[in-house]
Amino acid sequence: MKIPIAYNLRNLAVRKASTLLTAVGIGLTVAVLVAALALVNGLRSAFQNTGNPLQILVLRKGSTSELGSYVGRENFGQLRALEGIAQDHSANPLVSLEMVQVINLPSVDSPKGMNVTVRGLSLEGTEMRPVKLTNGRWFQVSRREVVVGKWVAKRYPRAQIGQHLRFGRGEWEIVGVMDGGQSAINSEVWGDVNQISSDYNRQENLSSILVRAADAAAVPSLIRTINDDRRLGMEAVPEREYYAKQTSAGVPIEFAGIFIAVIMAVGSSFAAMNTMYAAIARRGKEIGTLRVLGFSRGSILLSFQIEALLLSLLGGLVGSLLVLPLNGVTTGVGNFFTFSEIAFNFRVSLSTISIGLLFAVLVGAFGGFFPAWSAAKKGILEALREA
């Protein structure tokens, strides 16, 4: 015969103060874990939403990022002639020669400045990406004008329309703000590729070439053709795969969050254990009475274990509620590939909350087992004598 769960709920309600304190302690542990997972989830989402499955990024062979790659205009001309490349409405091949640099800008979080990616590209290159202007206009060719991503405009006071950024050989006027959805594009500054490459004396050696295949079947064929051509000396990777590799920037954050949560979980487990031991010490008469009524030691063990799990689950709900306000909040971390900041939103999803609740249940299961075992071992006379 099992002890009804209503019995456990009543006991938790009677001990309001200790129940609340223990739940808050477990909740803070869960909040740390869920916040770390939500941050990494948002970072991964930003990179996964960057790139087109039909597009290929071409770098110098051996390069791991655009920042450390050099490709020539001669290579650009050779790639434009390859078969299997998509064309625009004017029958021009969709191939974009681009240059990537980083500049330092003071941000709301770091007055001393953070690195921001500057991308030089043609207007054709802007059309190859899912981006739209939310304010202002696009930069004009051969002019010192730039368009900034929406998160750059939000996080950097100097990155506003009408203001100027200083990099290269002079100042660049901000003429527009762009929105790339949830992608990493929002963390970049775009300008004319010829003007930016001229400022950095790299008119002939730029960073990368973006190629759009005519269809999905042409993607592997183009990649093989580029990688196997020794004269080119270049390496082609799917654009999405390139950005997917950059999610490793979130691994240290995820590890740190889990490590801190585990350390806090040890304390929370002992708090739950102390709460349950104190409850058992006050309920000796109840335990003895339950045994007299015919409840087995297994039923009592299960009942107190359930009580500990309910307590921890309450803590998990408290922790999840504490983290919910972070959902959608914009933050940024350093990208080890580009040595610049990538901005993104915290994403508190159902999966992250579920992991937090499961973590809380594990804390409660560990913290409640030994007190529950202690209660179950009590003999009838011993329990009644302690009352």
ZAMARGU-4260 file (C-alpha; in steps of 0.2 Angstrom, whole numbers, plus 5000, padded with zeros to 4 digits):
<rodrens>
0) 5000/5000/5000 | 5007/5017/4995 | 5006/5033/5005 | 4996/5046/4995 | 5006/5061/4987
5) 4994/5073/4996 | 5003/5068/5012 | 5019/5074/5005 | 5012/5090/4998 | 5004/5094/5015
10) 5020/5092/5024 | 5029/5104/5012 | 5016/5117/5015 | 5017/5115/5034 | 5036/5119/5033
15) 5034/5134/5023 | 5050/5143/5028 | 5062/5128/5026 | 5053/5123/5010 | 5055/5140/5003
20) 5073/5142/5008 | 5078/5125/5001 | 5068/5128/4985 | 5077/5145/4982 | 5094/5137/4985
25) 5091/5123/4972 | 5083/5137/4961 | 5098/5147/4960 | 5108/5132/4955 | 5096/5128/4941
30) 5096/5146/4936 | 5115/5146/4933 | 5114/5131/4923 | 5099/5136/4912 | 5107/5154/4909
35) 5123/5146/4903 | 5113/5134/4892 | 5102/5148/4885 | 5118/5159/4881 | 5126/5144/4871
40) 5109/5140/4863 | 5108/5158/4857 | 5126/5158/4851 | 5123/5142/4841 | 5107/5149/4834
45) 5116/5164/4827 | 5129/5154/4818 | 5116/5141/4812 | 5106/5154/4805 | 5120/5161/4795
50) 5124/5155/4778 | 5114/5148/4763 | 5114/5129/4759 | 5118/5133/4741 | 5133/5144/4745
55) 5151/5140/4746 | 5165/5150/4755 | 5182/5149/4746 | 5198/5153/4757 | 5216/5151/4754
60) 5221/5132/4756 | 5225/5129/4774 | 5216/5144/4781 | 5203/5141/4795 | 5195/5159/4794
65) 5192/5173/4783 | 5203/5184/4793 | 5219/5174/4790 | 5215/5170/4772 | 5222/5178/4756
70) 5214/5176/4739 | 5218/5186/4723 | 5208/5194/4710 | 5215/5182/4698 | 5207/5168/4708
75) 5190/5178/4708 | 5190/5179/4689 | 5194/5160/4687 | 5180/5155/4699 | 5167/5166/4690
80) 5170/5155/4674 | 5166/5138/4683 | 5151/5128/4678 | 5137/5126/4690 | 5137/5143/4697
85) 5120/5152/4699 | 5116/5168/4690 | 5107/5184/4694 | 5093/5192/4684 | 5106/5200/4672
90) 5115/5183/4669 | 5130/5188/4680 | 5137/5174/4690 | 5133/5175/4709 | 5151/5176/4715
95) 5157/5189/4728 | 5175/5194/4731 | 5176/5200/4750 | 5189/5207/4762 | 5187/5205/4781
100) 5196/5215/4795 | 5193/5219/4813 | 5192/5236/4821 | 5190/5241/4839 | 5174/5250/4845
105) 5169/5256/4863 | 5154/5246/4868 | 5141/5248/4882 | 5149/5234/4891 | 5167/5238/4887
110) 5171/5256/4886 | 5189/5251/4881 | 5182/5243/4866 | 5179/5227/4858 | 5184/5220/4841
115) 5170/5221/4827 | 5171/5213/4810 | 5172/5224/4795 | 5167/5216/4779 | 5171/5224/4762
120) 5160/5217/4748 | 5150/5222/4732 | 5132/5226/4731 | 5130/5209/4723 | 5137/5201/4739
125) 5124/5210/4749 | 5111/5202/4738 | 5118/5185/4741 | 5113/5186/4759 | 5096/5186/4768
130) 5098/5204/4774 | 5087/5220/4774 | 5089/5238/4778 | 5079/5244/4793 | 5085/5261/4793
135) 5095/5272/4780 | 5102/5266/4764 | 5116/5255/4757 | 5133/5261/4755 | 5138/5268/4738
140) 5153/5261/4728 | 5170/5269/4729 | 5163/5280/4744 | 5169/5279/4762 | 5152/5273/4768
145) 5147/5258/4779 | 5131/5250/4785 | 5131/5242/4802 | 5122/5227/4809 | 5107/5230/4820
150) 5116/5223/4835 | 5132/5233/4832 | 5120/5249/4832 | 5112/5243/4848 | 5128/5239/4858
155) 5140/5252/4851 | 5136/5271/4854 | 5147/5277/4840 | 5139/5265/4827 | 5124/5276/4823
160) 5118/5283/4807 | 5126/5300/4803 | 5141/5296/4814 | 5158/5291/4808 | 5169/5276/4812
165) 5188/5278/4810 | 5198/5264/4803 | 5209/5261/4788 | 5216/5277/4782 | 5202/5288/4788
170) 5184/5290/4793 | 5169/5281/4787 | 5151/5288/4787 | 5137/5276/4794 | 5123/5277/4781
175) 5112/5262/4786 | 5107/5249/4798 | 5104/5231/4792 | 5095/5216/4799 | 5101/5199/4796
180) 5087/5190/4806 | 5096/5180/4820 | 5112/5178/4810 | 5130/5183/4814 | 5128/5197/4800
185) 5120/5208/4814 | 5138/5209/4822 | 5146/5215/4806 | 5150/5232/4797 | 5149/5232/4778
190) 5157/5243/4766 | 5163/5244/4748 | 5176/5230/4745 | 5187/5241/4733 | 5187/5256/4745
195) 5191/5245/4761 | 5204/5235/4752 | 5212/5251/4746 | 5213/5258/4763 | 5222/5242/4769
200) 5234/5241/4754 | 5226/5224/4749 | 5219/5228/4732 | 5225/5212/4725 | 5225/5200/4740
205) 5208/5200/4748 | 5201/5187/4761 | 5188/5176/4753 | 5176/5172/4739 | 5158/5168/4741
210) 5150/5157/4728 | 5132/5152/4725 | 5128/5135/4717 | 5115/5134/4704 | 5106/5120/4714
215) 5110/5108/4728 | 5117/5095/4716 | 5130/5107/4710 | 5137/5111/4728 | 5148/5095/4730
220) 5154/5096/4712 | 5160/5114/4714 | 5168/5110/4730 | 5178/5096/4722 | 5183/5106/4707
225) 5190/5120/4718 | 5199/5109/4730 | 5206/5098/4717 | 5213/5112/4706 | 5231/5115/4712
230) 5233/5130/4702 | 5220/5139/4712 | 5228/5134/4729 | 5211/5137/4737 | 5199/5127/4748
235) 5180/5127/4747 | 5168/5123/4761 | 5149/5125/4763 | 5145/5142/4770 | 5135/5134/4784
240) 5148/5122/4789 | 5161/5136/4790 | 5149/5145/4803 | 5144/5129/4812 | 5163/5127/4817
245) 5163/5143/4825 | 5150/5138/4838 | 5165/5131/4848 | 5167/5149/4855 | 5153/5144/4866
250) 5161/5128/4873 | 5171/5137/4887 | 5155/5146/4893 | 5145/5130/4893 | 5158/5121/4902
255) 5160/5135/4915 | 5141/5136/4918 | 5140/5117/4920 | 5155/5117/4932 | 5148/5131/4943
260) 5131/5123/4943 | 5138/5106/4948 | 5148/5114/4963 | 5132/5123/4968 | 5122/5107/4966
265) 5133/5099/4980 | 5128/5113/4992 | 5110/5112/4986 | 5110/5093/4989 | 5116/5095/5007
270) 5103/5109/5010 | 5089/5097/5004 | 5097/5083/5014 | 5097/5094/5030 | 5079/5099/5027
275) 5073/5081/5025 | 5083/5076/5040 | 5075/5090/5051 | 5058/5085/5044 | 5060/5067/5049
280) 5066/5071/5066 | 5050/5080/5069 | 5039/5067/5062 | 5044/5051/5072 | 5027/5049/5078
285) 5020/5050/5060 | 5032/5037/5054 | 5028/5025/5069 | 5009/5028/5065 | 5011/5024/5047
290) 5020/5008/5051 | 5006/5003/5064 | 4994/5006/5050 | 5002/4993/5039 | 5013/5004/5028
295) 5030/4995/5024 | 5047/5002/5025 | 5048/5003/5006 | 5032/5014/5006 | 5040/5025/5018
300) 5056/5026/5009 | 5047/5030/4993 | 5036/5043/5001 | 5050/5053/5008 | 5060/5051/4992
305) 5045/5058/4983 | 5044/5073/4995 | 5062/5077/4992 | 5059/5076/4973 | 5044/5088/4975
310) 5054/5100/4984 | 5068/5100/4971 | 5056/5101/4957 | 5049/5117/4966 | 5067/5123/4966
315) 5068/5119/4947 | 5053/5129/4943 | 5059/5144/4954 | 5076/5143/4944 | 5067/5143/4928
320) 5056/5158/4932 | 5072/5167/4937 | 5080/5165/4920 | 5065/5168/4909 | 5067/5187/4909
325) 5084/5184/4900 | 5075/5177/4885 | 5079/5188/4870 | 5091/5199/4880 | 5106/5203/4868
330) 5124/5200/4874 | 5140/5196/4865 | 5156/5185/4867 | 5172/5184/4858 | 5174/5173/4843
335) 5190/5163/4843 | 5190/5161/4824 | 5188/5180/4819 | 5195/5188/4835 | 5179/5199/4835
340) 5164/5200/4846 | 5148/5190/4840 | 5132/5197/4847 | 5116/5186/4849 | 5101/5184/4860
345) 5099/5173/4875 | 5087/5158/4870 | 5078/5151/4885 | 5069/5136/4876 | 5059/5122/4882
350) 5074/5110/4880 | 5085/5121/4891 | 5071/5122/4905 | 5068/5104/4904 | 5087/5101/4907
355) 5086/5112/4922 | 5071/5103/4929 | 5080/5086/4926 | 5095/5093/4935 | 5085/5099/4950
360) 5076/5082/4951 | 5094/5074/4951 | 5099/5085/4965 | 5083/5081/4975 | 5085/5062/4972
365) 5103/5063/4979 | 5099/5074/4993 | 5083/5065/4998 | 5089/5047/4997 | 5099/5046/5014
370) 5085/5054/5024 | 5072/5044/5016 | 5083/5028/5020 | 5085/5034/5038 | 5066/5036/5040
375) 5062/5019/5032 | 5074/5010/5044 | 5066/5016/5060 | 5057/5003/5070 | 5039/5006/5076
380) 5044/5007/5094 | 5059/5018/5090 | 5049/5030/5080 | 5035/5031/5093 | 5048/5034/5107
385) 5056/5049/5097 | 5039/5058/5096
</rodrens>
